[in-house]
């Protein structure tokens, strides 16, 4: 009979251990885990080793004669735990064992909501501990957003203040399950002024007016306006449909102008990121203003020539070219060099721009289509409703041919 290896969730400390977990710990001959977990135990003749990295855990087990092993992990094994990586390391190793068991525990999520005396079934759950997550977008889209932090909480909260969420209520749990446990509830903007929080902090943001919709063709009145050109509502709606972006897409808005397309792309790519590029400072300032107005946190605004900026961007899934500044060919070539299967949508208001785009797409052997939009709106003149036409616009959509290698 081989060894018995138990992955034991230590919950929020010794007081929260289940009877099954306590029994596994008591019977273990070898205990592995982070120092702060092992320090809370009495050895009672057991072998204690402060190892928690998967490869080191496997090595420690291999070096030990112990037949019953308990690997201690904080919180619960199924909630942003290292349990899955350790399990894979054990399974992929040459260790001789007969059982590999998961023994659940109480997570910081369950414990924290119990301390707040409220249910947690409606909360959206995120981890910012060693991973990326769009904090602002999560709060904008969810009434209750719970975060494991692992970093400076005040810096995270400042991002919410910048996005216009400073008046929301935040609950912060510090050092949960320890003698230093502390829970505070206040406004986001007030908590953001606190200089430091413990690394072991959790955060709950309440947003009663959360909106998880993905609107298309927002009214032009939703945007701040200057003399900087803006892609109008009806054109935006068609552009977004042609881009066909998904929630986790990385997208570039080249020649972002007022930022109206940037905003709608950011709403649609709420798990991804939008890169707004422009050479004009006035356009970049207006784009930033409109992103703040719509409370967006997944937009990166970049100044300079698009052809020079594109190579340094993460791999893009799609790109919109609303203005090329006379560098259409260089921009398209830079985009295709980064991702040959990229989908490109381009708008042209002159026949010369239309002809240039067609020629470049043909030379690059891309499949493309052209749509021409002519929008006419009514306007009240005295007691009459008069028709006023907007400039017709060509919308070109291009991507690699389906049968291309």
C-alpha positions in Angstrom: 0.0 0.0 0.0 1.4 3.4 -1.0 1.4 6.7 0.7 -1.6 8.7 1.5 -1.3 12.4 0.5 -3.9 14.8 1.8 -4.2 18.4 0.5 -5.8 20.0 3.5 -7.5 23.4 3.5 -6.5 25.2 6.7 -9.4 27.6 6.4 -9.0 30.8 8.3 -6.9 29.3 11.0 -7.0 26.4 13.5 -10.4 27.5 14.9 -12.0 27.0 11.5 -10.6 23.6 10.7 -13.2 20.9 9.9 -13.1 17.6 11.8 -11.9 15.8 8.7 -9.0 18.3 8.3 -8.1 18.1 11.9 -8.0 14.3 11.7 -5.8 14.4 8.6 -3.4 16.8 10.4 -3.3 14.7 13.5 -2.6 11.5 11.7 0.0 12.9 9.3 3.7 12.0 9.9 4.9 14.8 7.5 3.3 18.2 7.4 4.1 20.6 4.6 3.0 24.2 4.1 3.8 27.9 4.3 5.7 28.9 7.5 2.8 30.9 8.9 0.6 27.8 8.8 3.1 25.5 10.3 4.0 28.0 13.0 0.5 27.6 14.4 0.9 23.9 15.0 2.7 21.9 17.6 5.0 19.3 16.0 4.1 16.4 18.4 6.8 14.4 16.9 5.8 15.0 13.3 8.2 16.1 10.6 7.4 19.7 9.7 8.8 21.2 6.5 8.1 24.8 5.2 7.6 23.9 1.6 4.7 25.1 -0.5 6.0 25.5 -4.1 4.8 22.4 -6.1 8.2 21.1 -7.2 9.6 21.6 -3.6 6.6 19.8 -2.1 7.1 16.8 -4.4 10.8 16.8 -3.5 10.1 16.9 0.2 7.7 14.0 0.0 10.2 12.0 -2.0 12.9 12.6 0.6 10.7 11.6 3.5 9.9 8.0 4.7 6.5 9.2 5.9 3.5 7.2 4.8 0.8 9.8 5.7 1.4 13.3 4.4 -0.7 16.5 4.9 0.0 19.5 2.7 -1.6 22.6 4.4 -3.1 25.3 2.2 -4.8 28.5 3.4 -8.4 29.2 2.8 -10.3 26.6 0.6 -8.7 24.4 -2.0 -11.1 25.5 -4.7 -10.9 29.2 -4.3 -7.7 30.6 -6.0 -5.6 28.0 -4.2 -2.3 26.4 -5.1 -4.0 23.0 -4.7 -4.4 22.4 -8.4 -0.8 23.1 -9.3 0.4 20.8 -6.4 -2.0 18.1 -7.5 -0.6 18.2 -11.1 3.0 18.1 -9.7 2.2 15.1 -7.6 0.4 13.3 -10.4 3.2 14.0 -12.9 5.9 12.9 -10.5 7.3 9.4 -9.9 6.0 9.4 -6.3 4.5 6.1 -5.1 1.1 6.8 -3.5 -2.2 5.1 -3.2 -4.4 8.1 -2.3 -4.4 11.8 -3.2 -7.3 13.5 -1.3 -8.7 17.0 -1.2 -10.1 18.1 2.2 -12.0 21.4 1.9 -12.0 24.3 4.3 -13.4 27.8 4.9 -12.3 30.4 2.4 -11.7 34.1 3.1 -14.8 34.8 1.0 -17.1 32.7 3.2 -15.5 33.9 6.4 -15.6 37.6 5.4 -19.3 37.6 4.4 -20.1 35.7 7.6 -18.4 38.5 9.6 -20.4 41.1 7.6 -23.6 39.0 8.3 -24.7 38.9 4.7 -25.0 36.3 1.9 -22.4 35.9 -0.8 -24.2 34.1 -3.5 -24.7 37.2 -5.7 -21.1 38.4 -5.4 -18.8 38.4 -8.5 -15.4 36.9 -7.4 -12.0 38.1 -8.5 -8.4 37.7 -7.6 -5.8 40.4 -8.0 -3.2 38.3 -6.2 -0.5 37.6 -8.8 -2.9 37.9 -11.7 -4.5 40.5 -13.9 -8.1 41.6 -13.5 -9.9 44.8 -14.6 -10.9 46.2 -11.2 -12.8 49.2 -12.6 -14.8 47.2 -15.1 -15.6 44.5 -12.5 -17.1 47.2 -10.2 -18.9 48.9 -13.1 -20.7 45.7 -14.1 -21.5 44.1 -10.7 -23.5 45.1 -7.7 -21.1 43.2 -5.4 -17.5 42.7 -6.3 -15.2 40.7 -4.0 -11.4 40.8 -4.5 -8.5 38.9 -3.1 -5.8 41.6 -3.3 -2.2 40.6 -2.4 -1.1 44.1 -3.1 -1.5 47.7 -2.0 -5.2 48.1 -1.5 -5.1 51.9 -1.4 -3.6 51.9 -5.0 -6.4 49.8 -6.2 -9.0 52.0 -4.6 -7.4 55.1 -6.2 -8.1 53.6 -9.6 -11.7 53.4 -8.7 -11.7 57.0 -7.5 -10.2 58.1 -10.8 -13.0 56.3 -12.7 -15.7 58.1 -10.7 -16.5 55.4 -8.1 -15.2 57.2 -5.1 -18.6 57.5 -3.4 -19.3 53.7 -3.4 -19.1 51.7 -0.2 -16.1 49.5 0.4 -15.7 46.8 3.0 -12.1 45.7 3.7 -11.1 42.7 5.7 -7.5 42.7 7.1 -5.6 39.7 8.5 -8.8 37.6 8.7 -8.8 34.7 11.1 -5.8 36.1 13.1 -5.5 38.1 16.3 -4.9 41.2 14.1 -8.2 40.8 12.3 -9.8 44.1 11.4 -12.8 45.0 9.2 -13.6 48.5 8.1 -16.5 49.9 6.0 -16.3 53.3 4.5 -16.4 55.2 1.1 -13.9 54.2 -1.5 -12.4 57.7 -1.7 -11.8 57.7 2.1 -10.3 54.2 2.2 -8.0 55.2 -0.7 -6.4 57.8 1.5 -5.2 55.2 4.0 -1.5 54.7 3.2 -1.1 51.0 3.8 -3.1 47.8 4.2 -1.8 44.3 5.1 -1.0 42.1 2.2 -3.6 39.6 3.5 -6.6 41.9 2.7 -9.9 41.2 1.0 -12.1 43.9 -0.5 -15.9 44.1 -1.2 -17.3 46.9 -3.3 -21.0 47.6 -3.4 -22.4 49.3 -6.5 -26.2 49.6 -6.4 -26.3 51.1 -9.9 -24.1 48.5 -11.6 -24.7 48.2 -15.4 -23.5 45.1 -17.2 -25.0 46.0 -20.6 -23.0 46.3 -23.8 -24.6 49.2 -25.7 -23.9 49.8 -29.3 -24.3 53.1 -31.1 -24.5 55.3 -27.9 -26.2 58.6 -28.5 -23.7 61.3 -29.6 -24.9 63.4 -26.6 -23.3 60.8 -24.3 -19.9 62.2 -25.3 -18.0 65.4 -24.5 -17.5 67.3 -27.8 -14.9 69.7 -29.1 -13.7 70.5 -32.6 -12.0 67.1 -32.6 -13.7 64.8 -35.1 -16.1 62.2 -33.8 -17.5 59.0 -35.4 -21.2 59.4 -35.2 -23.6 57.0 -33.5 -25.0 55.1 -36.6 -21.5 54.7 -38.1 -20.2 53.5 -34.7 -22.9 50.8 -34.6 -21.9 49.4 -38.0 -18.2 49.6 -37.2 -18.7 47.6 -34.0 -20.7 45.0 -35.8 -18.0 44.7 -38.4 -15.2 44.4 -35.8 -17.2 41.6 -34.1 -15.1 41.9 -31.0 -15.4 39.4 -28.1 -15.2 40.3 -24.3 -11.6 39.3 -24.0 -10.2 40.9 -27.2 -7.2 43.2 -27.4 -8.2 46.0 -29.8 -6.5 49.1 -31.2 -8.5 52.3 -32.0 -6.1 54.2 -34.4 -6.8 57.9 -34.8 -9.1 57.8 -31.7 -10.2 61.4 -32.1 -12.9 62.1 -29.5 -12.8 58.5 -28.2 -16.4 57.5 -29.1 -15.3 54.3 -30.7 -12.7 53.7 -28.0 -15.5 53.9 -25.4 -17.8 51.4 -27.2 -14.9 49.0 -27.8 -14.0 49.2 -24.1 -17.6 48.4 -23.2 -17.7 45.4 -25.5 -14.2 44.1 -24.6 -14.8 44.3 -20.9 -12.4 41.4 -20.1 -9.8 42.7 -22.6 -8.1 45.9 -23.4 -8.4 48.8 -25.8 -5.4 50.8 -27.0 -6.4 54.4 -28.1 -3.7 55.9 -30.4 -3.5 59.4 -31.8 -0.9 62.0 -32.6 -3.0 65.0 -31.5 -2.9 66.0 -27.8 -6.4 67.5 -28.0 -7.7 64.1 -29.2 -6.0 62.2 -26.5 -7.3 64.5 -23.8 -10.8 64.3 -25.1 -10.6 60.5 -25.3 -9.4 60.3 -21.7 -12.3 62.6 -20.6 -14.9 60.5 -22.3 -13.4 57.3 -20.9 -13.6 58.8 -17.4 -17.2 59.9 -18.1 -18.2 56.3 -18.9 -16.2 54.9 -15.9 -13.9 52.7 -18.0 -10.7 51.1 -16.7 -9.6 48.9 -19.6 -8.3 51.7 -21.9 -4.7 52.6 -22.5 -4.2 55.9 -24.3 -1.0 56.3 -26.3 0.5 59.4 -28.1 2.5 59.1 -31.3 2.5 57.7 -34.8 0.4 54.5 -34.9 2.9 52.7 -37.2 5.6 53.2 -34.5 3.4 52.3 -31.6 1.7 49.2 -32.9 4.8 46.9 -32.8 5.1 47.4 -29.1 1.4 46.5 -28.3 0.4 43.0 -27.1 -1.0 40.8 -29.8 -4.1 42.4 -31.2 -7.3 40.6 -32.2 -8.8 43.6 -34.1 -8.1 47.2 -35.1 -10.2 50.1 -36.1 -8.5 52.8 -38.3 -10.6 56.0 -38.0 -7.8 58.3 -39.1 -4.4 57.4 -40.5 -2.8 60.9 -40.8 -1.5 60.0 -44.3 0.2 56.9 -43.1 -2.4 54.3 -44.0 0.0 51.9 -45.7 2.6 52.0 -42.8 -0.2 51.4 -40.2 -1.8 48.5 -42.0 1.6 46.9 -42.6 2.5 47.3 -38.9 -0.8 45.7 -37.9 -0.4 42.7 -40.3 3.2 42.2 -39.2 2.0 41.9 -35.6 -0.9 39.5 -36.5 -1.4 38.4 -40.1 -5.0 37.2 -39.2 -6.0 40.5 -37.6 -9.4 41.9 -38.5 -9.2 45.5 -39.7 -12.1 47.9 -40.0 -11.3 51.3 -41.7 -13.5 54.3 -42.4 -13.0 56.6 -45.4 -14.8 59.8 -46.2 -12.9 60.6 -49.5 -12.7 58.6 -52.7 -8.9 58.9 -52.5 -8.8 57.2 -49.1 -11.2 54.5 -50.3 -9.0 53.8 -53.4 -5.8 53.6 -51.3 -7.4 51.2 -48.8 -8.6 49.0 -51.6 -5.2 48.9 -53.3 -3.4 48.1 -50.0 -5.8 45.3 -49.1 -5.5 43.8 -52.6 -1.7 43.9 -52.5 -1.8 42.2 -49.1 -4.1 39.5 -50.5 -6.8 40.2 -47.9 -10.5 39.5 -48.2 -12.4 42.7 -47.9 -15.8 44.2 -48.2 -17.0 47.8 -48.5 -20.2 49.3 -47.1 -21.3 52.8 -47.7 -23.4 54.6 -45.2 -25.4 57.7 -45.7 -27.2 58.9 -42.6 -30.0 61.5 -42.7 -31.4 63.0 -39.5 -34.4 65.2 -38.8 -34.0 68.6 -37.3 -36.8 71.0 -36.1 -37.0 74.1 -38.1 -39.8 76.4 -36.9 -42.9 74.1 -37.0 -41.3 71.7 -39.6 -39.2 68.6 -39.3 -36.4 69.1 -41.9 -34.0 66.4 -43.2 -30.3 67.1 -42.9 -27.8 64.6 -44.4 -24.5 63.7 -42.8 -21.4 63.1 -45.0 -21.5 59.6 -46.6 -18.9 57.2 -45.2 -17.2 54.1 -46.6 -16.6 51.3 -44.1 -14.0 48.7 -45.2 -13.5 45.4 -43.4 -10.5 43.3 -44.2 -8.9 40.1 -42.9 -6.9 37.1 -44.1 -8.6 34.9 -46.6 -10.1 31.8 -45.1 -8.1 29.4 -47.2 -4.8 31.3 -46.6 -2.0 29.4 -44.8 
